[in-house]
Amino acid sequence: MTVLLVGIIVFDAWLDGSATASAADDGPVQGTLLAALMVVIFSLGGIELSRLAAAKGLMVLNPVAAIGLALLATTWYWPQLIHISQGMYLLLVIASVLAAMLLQQQVRLGTSGVLGNCGISCFLLLYLGLLGAFVLGIRIDGGPWEALAFMFVVKSSDIGAYTFGKLFGKNKLAPRVSPGKTWEGLAGAIMAATAVSIAFSAVFGIMRIWLAPIFGAGMAVIGQLSDLSESMLKRDAQQKDSSNRVPGFGGILDVIDSLLFAAPFAYVFFRCAA
């Protein structure tokens, strides 16, 4: 998965010219391959979240929710083509999808389960579509190396948390939500993410070196909290994993969960640190 992700992002950057340091080489449209990949990944995640919702007697209003998810996840991409501000695009998509969602509910189900079905559908759009959109935002506004730094820092925190938790974990971090997570694991997450952040800063110069430990530690903490948020959803649905699509990990949601809440904060950090 790592090789595939790096290959797509680097090849994508080579195609649109953003792999070079010169802004003059950048094409007018950035991140096409990553946008397509994100639509696939988040759509699969949407299917998994729909199944978790179904276990609680809730219905995600597809296909409207699926289309809205794809449109929200690519918020930074389409304004490059249709020359509209991201804010205006976002408002139009949200308003249109919400209206279509209520229409679908009325036609298919009438007044049965309106609040529950529309509520879980809106949650799916915000949780996967809106939060996930910032991953593409980092790539388009910051370039491929910022995107790779963000993903590697957050996922390295997952590896650090798992390793230190297995080796040294004794004190539970959130026993009611995820009994396997420990404070020792969080410490390992911070150390691993900080090391990777410093390495990316030194090699690619994406931020001042003294900011790298701050970024790494912050992403580790937010990433672990984001992971716990998805664990809450699974525990409520009484599911160990969101699916078995990814051997050794569980489902797509289990792979991307730590990135979701971290992405908006990473986007703001990169823009402020630029």
VEXSEGU-993668 format. One record per residue (C-alpha): residue number from 1; x, y, z; residue in three letters. Coordinates in nm, 4 decimals. Layout:
VEXSEGU-993668
pos,east,north,up,code
NUM,X,Y,Z,ALA .
...
//
This chain:
VEXSEGU-993668
pos,east,north,up,code
1,0.0000,0.0000,0.0000,MET .
2,0.2882,0.2334,0.0790,THR .
3,0.4583,0.1705,-0.2541,VAL .
4,0.1293,0.2204,-0.4409,LEU .
5,0.0525,0.5452,-0.2586,LEU .
6,0.3984,0.6941,-0.3094,VAL .
7,0.3986,0.5853,-0.6729,GLY .
8,0.0614,0.7463,-0.7466,ILE .
9,0.1445,1.0747,-0.5725,ILE .
10,0.4903,1.1075,-0.7310,VAL .
11,0.3707,1.0074,-1.0793,PHE .
12,0.0745,1.2430,-1.0432,ASP .
13,0.3122,1.5248,-0.9472,ALA .
14,0.5347,1.4451,-1.2453,TRP .
15,0.2355,1.4632,-1.4792,LEU .
16,0.1177,1.8047,-1.3585,ASP .
17,0.4646,1.9507,-1.3021,GLY .
18,0.4375,1.9987,-0.9258,SER .
19,0.7220,1.7572,-0.8524,ALA .
20,0.9693,2.0362,-0.9295,THR .
21,1.0490,2.3303,-0.7055,ALA .
22,0.9625,2.5856,-0.9748,SER .
23,0.6039,2.7103,-0.9643,ALA .
24,0.6360,2.7937,-1.3345,ALA .
25,0.6295,2.4200,-1.4121,ASP .
26,0.2972,2.3623,-1.2345,ASP .
27,0.0056,2.2738,-1.4590,GLY .
28,-0.3324,2.4457,-1.4209,PRO .
29,-0.4919,2.1286,-1.2809,VAL .
30,-0.3264,1.9482,-0.9907,GLN .
31,-0.3810,1.6135,-0.8201,GLY .
32,-0.5924,1.4305,-1.0792,THR .
33,-0.4741,1.0788,-0.9947,LEU .
34,-0.4923,1.1377,-0.6198,LEU .
35,-0.8443,1.2791,-0.6563,ALA .
36,-0.9517,0.9645,-0.8425,ALA .
37,-0.7864,0.7424,-0.5814,LEU .
38,-0.9575,0.9300,-0.3003,MET .
39,-1.2995,0.8894,-0.4606,VAL .
40,-1.2440,0.5127,-0.4731,VAL .
41,-1.1089,0.4855,-0.1191,ILE .
42,-1.3711,0.7083,0.0428,PHE .
43,-1.6516,0.5424,-0.1531,SER .
44,-1.5426,0.2044,-0.0147,LEU .
45,-1.5224,0.3638,0.3293,GLY .
46,-1.8742,0.4959,0.2782,GLY .
47,-1.9987,0.1432,0.2068,ILE .
48,-1.8392,0.0225,0.5304,GLU .
49,-1.9904,0.3071,0.7305,LEU .
50,-2.3291,0.2292,0.5733,SER .
51,-2.2990,-0.1270,0.7016,ARG .
52,-2.2135,-0.0062,1.0508,LEU .
53,-2.5195,0.2186,1.0361,ALA .
54,-2.7372,-0.0695,0.9170,ALA .
55,-2.6342,-0.2673,1.2258,ALA .
56,-2.8008,0.0103,1.4288,LYS .
57,-3.1140,0.0151,1.2130,GLY .
58,-3.0127,0.3281,1.0185,LEU .
59,-3.0139,0.3651,0.6400,MET .
60,-2.7636,0.5773,0.4500,VAL .
61,-2.9501,0.7369,0.1608,LEU .
62,-2.7527,0.6067,-0.1344,ASN .
63,-2.6875,0.6812,-0.4180,PRO .
64,-2.7294,1.0487,-0.3203,VAL .
65,-2.4948,1.0154,-0.0232,ALA .
66,-2.2346,0.8328,-0.2340,ALA .
67,-2.2395,1.1034,-0.5027,ILE .
68,-2.2252,1.3765,-0.2404,GLY .
69,-1.9320,1.2029,-0.0712,LEU .
70,-1.7358,1.1947,-0.3966,ALA .
71,-1.8113,1.5612,-0.4668,LEU .
72,-1.7149,1.6744,-0.1161,LEU .
73,-1.3956,1.4667,-0.1055,ALA .
74,-1.2788,1.6419,-0.4243,THR .
75,-1.3632,1.9958,-0.3082,THR .
76,-1.0150,2.1204,-0.3960,TRP .
77,-1.0104,1.9561,-0.7386,TYR .
78,-1.3156,2.0754,-0.9327,TRP .
79,-1.2702,2.4515,-0.8735,PRO .
80,-0.9527,2.4197,-1.0814,GLN .
81,-1.1668,2.3221,-1.3804,LEU .
82,-1.4814,2.5313,-1.3398,ILE .
83,-1.3148,2.8451,-1.1970,HIS .
84,-1.5267,2.8778,-0.8846,ILE .
85,-1.4090,2.9425,-0.5303,SER .
86,-1.3813,2.6439,-0.3002,GLN .
87,-1.6214,2.8059,-0.0547,GLY .
88,-1.8878,2.8586,-0.3199,MET .
89,-1.8373,2.5052,-0.4535,TYR .
90,-1.8726,2.3613,-0.1042,LEU .
91,-2.1929,2.5530,-0.0297,LEU .
92,-2.3509,2.4512,-0.3604,LEU .
93,-2.2644,2.0851,-0.3122,VAL .
94,-2.3913,2.0714,0.0463,ILE .
95,-2.7174,2.2496,-0.0389,ALA .
96,-2.7793,2.0363,-0.3498,SER .
97,-2.6987,1.7053,-0.1795,VAL .
98,-2.9128,1.7869,0.1237,LEU .
99,-3.2108,1.8717,-0.0995,ALA .
100,-3.1597,1.5547,-0.3053,ALA .
101,-3.1307,1.3509,0.0128,MET .
102,-3.4646,1.4733,0.1460,LEU .
103,-3.6244,1.4115,-0.1926,LEU .
104,-3.4939,1.0549,-0.1983,GLN .
105,-3.6211,0.9970,0.1545,GLN .
106,-3.9657,1.1264,0.0592,GLN .
107,-3.9920,0.9198,-0.2590,VAL .
108,-3.8553,0.5924,-0.1207,ARG .
109,-3.9517,0.5909,0.2457,LEU .
110,-4.1907,0.8756,0.3096,GLY .
111,-4.1837,0.9975,0.6697,THR .
112,-4.0429,0.6747,0.8128,SER .
113,-3.7027,0.7291,0.9760,GLY .
114,-3.6409,1.0762,0.8341,VAL .
115,-3.4258,1.2043,1.1199,LEU .
116,-3.2224,0.8856,1.1541,GLY .
117,-3.1637,0.8270,0.7829,ASN .
118,-3.0869,1.1885,0.6969,CYS .
119,-2.8776,1.2247,1.0120,GLY .
120,-2.6496,0.9294,0.9393,ILE .
121,-2.6252,1.0308,0.5736,SER .
122,-2.5137,1.3824,0.6699,CYS .
123,-2.2672,1.2358,0.9191,PHE .
124,-2.1154,1.0215,0.6429,LEU .
125,-2.0763,1.3281,0.4211,LEU .
126,-1.9036,1.5301,0.6937,LEU .
127,-1.6941,1.2496,0.8413,TYR .
128,-1.5559,1.1091,0.5162,LEU .
129,-1.6276,1.3759,0.2553,GLY .
130,-1.5500,1.7016,0.4330,LEU .
131,-1.2642,1.5817,0.6547,LEU .
132,-1.1167,1.3736,0.3740,GLY .
133,-1.1238,1.6715,0.1374,ALA .
134,-0.8371,1.8297,0.3303,PHE .
135,-0.6045,1.5463,0.2235,VAL .
136,-0.6477,1.6574,-0.1371,LEU .
137,-0.6272,2.0193,-0.0202,GLY .
138,-0.2810,1.9540,0.1255,ILE .
139,-0.1712,1.7990,-0.2040,ARG .
140,-0.3060,2.0741,-0.4304,ILE .
141,-0.2187,2.3787,-0.2197,ASP .
142,0.1025,2.2431,-0.0688,GLY .
143,0.2422,1.9984,-0.3228,GLY .
144,0.3211,1.6267,-0.3244,PRO .
145,0.5886,1.6352,-0.0544,TRP .
146,0.3578,1.7973,0.1990,GLU .
147,0.0947,1.5341,0.1201,ALA .
148,0.3440,1.2504,0.1642,LEU .
149,0.4808,1.4059,0.4834,ALA .
150,0.1325,1.4305,0.6319,PHE .
151,0.0406,1.0721,0.5454,MET .
152,0.3714,0.9219,0.6591,PHE .
153,0.3793,1.1166,0.9848,VAL .
154,0.0257,1.0119,1.0804,VAL .
155,0.0661,0.6485,0.9779,LYS .
156,0.4056,0.6254,1.1485,SER .
157,0.2273,0.7345,1.4667,SER .
158,-0.0056,0.4366,1.4223,ASP .
159,0.2958,0.2061,1.3919,ILE .
160,0.4637,0.3630,1.6950,GLY .
161,0.1455,0.3344,1.9006,ALA .
162,0.0991,-0.0325,1.8091,TYR .
163,0.4633,-0.1241,1.8728,THR .
164,0.5040,0.0552,2.2053,PHE .
165,0.1605,-0.0592,2.3162,GLY .
166,0.2511,-0.4225,2.2514,LYS .
167,0.5934,-0.3956,2.4149,LEU .
168,0.5300,-0.1661,2.7093,PHE .
169,0.1557,-0.1000,2.7299,GLY .
170,0.0115,-0.1162,3.0822,LYS .
171,-0.1991,0.1957,3.1405,ASN .
172,-0.5206,0.2079,2.9382,LYS .
173,-0.5807,0.5236,2.7358,LEU .
174,-0.9547,0.4864,2.6701,ALA .
175,-1.0686,0.1476,2.8049,PRO .
176,-1.4390,0.1996,2.7303,ARG .
177,-1.3711,0.2773,2.3640,VAL .
178,-1.0575,0.0812,2.2698,SER .
179,-0.9183,-0.1466,2.5426,PRO .
180,-0.6004,-0.2095,2.3435,GLY .
181,-0.4827,0.1520,2.3395,LYS .
182,-0.2435,0.2637,2.6134,THR .
183,-0.0654,0.5793,2.7273,TRP .
184,0.2625,0.4033,2.6492,GLU .
185,0.1352,0.3513,2.2949,GLY .
186,0.0557,0.7227,2.2682,LEU .
187,0.4109,0.8026,2.3767,ALA .
188,0.5401,0.5704,2.1051,GLY .
189,0.3130,0.7390,1.8516,ALA .
190,0.4539,1.0804,1.9407,ILE .
191,0.8153,0.9623,1.9174,MET .
192,0.7672,0.7867,1.5832,ALA .
193,0.5721,1.0725,1.4269,ALA .
194,0.8230,1.3309,1.5509,THR .
195,1.1155,1.1372,1.4020,ALA .
196,0.9449,1.1031,1.0632,VAL .
197,0.8419,1.4686,1.0662,SER .
198,1.1995,1.5811,1.1320,ILE .
199,1.3242,1.3524,0.8538,ALA .
200,1.0795,1.4957,0.5981,PHE .
201,1.1645,1.8494,0.7058,SER .
202,1.5375,1.7868,0.6697,ALA .
203,1.5144,1.6138,0.3312,VAL .
204,1.2381,1.8112,0.1569,PHE .
205,1.2458,2.1422,0.3444,GLY .
206,0.8664,2.1567,0.3752,ILE .
207,0.8852,2.3396,0.7093,MET .
208,1.1415,2.4973,0.9387,ARG .
209,1.3210,2.2276,1.1316,ILE .
210,1.2093,2.3550,1.4740,TRP .
211,0.8468,2.3209,1.3671,LEU .
212,0.8860,1.9546,1.2721,ALA .
213,0.8668,1.8147,1.6298,PRO .
214,0.5581,2.0262,1.6956,ILE .
215,0.3930,1.8988,1.3785,PHE .
216,0.4872,1.5367,1.4516,GLY .
217,0.3638,1.5415,1.8107,ALA .
218,0.0432,1.7215,1.7165,GLY .
219,-0.0369,1.4815,1.4339,MET .
220,0.0299,1.1830,1.6610,ALA .
221,-0.2135,1.3018,1.9273,VAL .
222,-0.4846,1.4056,1.6802,ILE .
223,-0.4333,1.0873,1.4784,GLY .
224,-0.4850,0.8691,1.7854,GLN .
225,-0.7967,1.0651,1.8821,LEU .
226,-0.9244,1.0221,1.5258,SER .
227,-0.8604,0.6493,1.5535,ASP .
228,-1.0589,0.6409,1.8778,LEU .
229,-1.3483,0.8194,1.7057,SER .
230,-1.3804,0.5379,1.4529,GLU .
231,-1.3491,0.2839,1.7342,SER .
232,-1.6551,0.4449,1.8952,MET .
233,-1.8535,0.3882,1.5761,LEU .
234,-1.7514,0.0223,1.5586,LYS .
235,-1.8184,-0.0388,1.9269,ARG .
236,-2.1648,0.1152,1.8986,ASP .
237,-2.2354,-0.1153,1.6033,ALA .
238,-2.0772,-0.4069,1.7949,GLN .
239,-1.8230,-0.4697,1.5189,GLN .
240,-1.4521,-0.5411,1.5736,LYS .
241,-1.3523,-0.4101,1.2274,ASP .
242,-1.5384,-0.2052,0.9696,SER .
243,-1.4897,-0.4928,0.7203,SER .
244,-1.2287,-0.7469,0.6106,ASN .
245,-1.1248,-0.5741,0.2877,ARG .
246,-0.7642,-0.5174,0.3982,VAL .
247,-0.6030,-0.8325,0.5417,PRO .
248,-0.4240,-0.7614,0.8688,GLY .
249,-0.5923,-0.4228,0.9113,PHE .
250,-0.9673,-0.4800,0.8844,GLY .
251,-1.1508,-0.2404,0.6583,GLY .
252,-1.0796,0.0758,0.4629,ILE .
253,-1.2041,0.2828,0.7573,LEU .
254,-0.9552,0.1071,0.9838,ASP .
255,-0.6742,0.2196,0.7522,VAL .
256,-0.7760,0.5827,0.6976,ILE .
257,-0.9394,0.6637,1.0327,ASP .
258,-0.6353,0.8338,1.1864,SER .
259,-0.5972,1.0611,0.8823,LEU .
260,-0.9466,1.2075,0.8889,LEU .
261,-0.9409,1.4492,1.1827,PHE .
262,-0.5675,1.5089,1.1393,ALA .
263,-0.6055,1.6370,0.7800,ALA .
264,-0.7748,1.9754,0.8548,PRO .
265,-0.5216,2.0547,1.1275,PHE .
266,-0.2320,1.9545,0.9028,ALA .
267,-0.3672,2.1743,0.6228,TYR .
268,-0.3867,2.4777,0.8549,VAL .
269,-0.0417,2.4032,0.9984,PHE .
270,0.1218,2.3848,0.6548,PHE .
271,-0.0464,2.7041,0.5385,ARG .
272,0.0575,2.8927,0.8534,CYS .
273,0.4114,2.7508,0.8439,ALA .
274,0.4653,2.8362,0.4765,ALA .
//
